[in-house]
Each structure stands twice: as structure tokens, then as C-alpha cells.
Amino acid sequence: MLRLGKLFEENYSYHIDFDFYIPVDIRIDYSETDFEEIIEYGDSKRSILEIYKQRYSGKITAITLVNVAKSKISDSQDFRNVTRIRKVPGLKKTFEEDSVNMIDENWKHISCNQDFEVILNENYLMISFCGMTLDRVMTQMNDLEFIFDQNLNLSKIVIKIFDKKSYDLLKEALHL
């Protein structure tokens, strides 16, 4: 699991791309760069979610939803009881690394066999990690929201959808 470690007041730019073959691809750029780690969630066959983060600060630099085994269409969820913070989250690992591959001195690939589900509605796509407790804190980065549970573990990633075309494309890509 990834846990909220720090919060940053930081300028950033980002790009969100929805596609039939790679349903979600997000890139986030900061003024300072760092060595990166890739944390791969899922079973590496039916479900694959890659979260790229800076190794030392923990800031997320990319999210790629490669393949999804569990997905559904659902109504909007109510996040009224969640504390909202407009800052960049810095994440730290809280799990034993199932598999580690040093791609080179700057890149570290880590496998984490944690299951997740993708929930889609007309307003957003939500990646929800299985086995989390009640939601407590949400960090907002414009069209991206990172939700943490009572233990400050990353429990959900919410990506806003702006138009019907993107919604229809995601619906098809997720086989819904």
C-alpha cells in the first residue's frame, strides 16, 4: 500500500489521456525532478495499474491504467465527510515489496499484488483499492483527487471526466 507521507505546496502541470487500449494515462510534471519508482498493482495479467512516484519526495508523476478485470458503472459517491486539502500528496510505501526490478540506477519497478476496482460514471472514473477502511482525507490536484482512508492509506484515485465522448470511450475500453 501507499500511505500519505507529506503534503506539498507545489506548482505542477498535468495531462490526462483517455484511450481504448490504455484506458487512462496521466502525466504530472513538477519543477523539481527525482529518481522514480513504478508501483504496479494487480495480478499483472488481468488487472494492471501503474503508479509512478518520485522515490524520495513521494510525489506522483504518472498513473497508467493498463488493464482492468473488475469494473462497473455506478452513481456518484458522497465525499462530504472527507476533509479536502488542495495540496500535492507525497506517498510512502507501507508494504513488503513482492518483486523489485532495478531498471537502471534512476528507475525502480515494484510489484504489489493488491486488487482494485474501477468505477465509472458520467462525472469521473474512480480507481478503488480493495480492503480499505473509511475515507478520511482527500487531496485535490485540479482534475485529480487522491483519497486516503482512516489510516492514511491511498484508498481511491478519482479522475474527472469532462465530456460524453470521453465517458463513452472509457465505457467501451472498460467493457461496460
RAKABEL-V791780 format. One record per run of one state. SS is the DSSP state (a for helix, b for strand, c for the rest). FROM is the first residue (numbers start at 1). LEN is the number of residues. Records with the same first field share a line. If there is no record, write none. Layout:
BEGIN
SS->FROM-LEN / FROM-LEN
END
This chain:
BEGIN
c->1-1 / 9-3 / 19-5 / 31-5 / 43-5 / 55-4 / 68-3 / 74-9 / 86-2 / 94-5 / 105-2 / 113-3 / 121-3 / 130-5 / 142-2 / 150-3 / 161-3 / 174-3
b->2-7 / 12-7 / 24-7 / 36-7 / 48-7 / 59-9 / 71-3 / 83-3 / 88-6 / 99-6 / 107-6 / 116-5 / 124-6 / 135-7 / 144-6 / 153-8
a->164-10
END
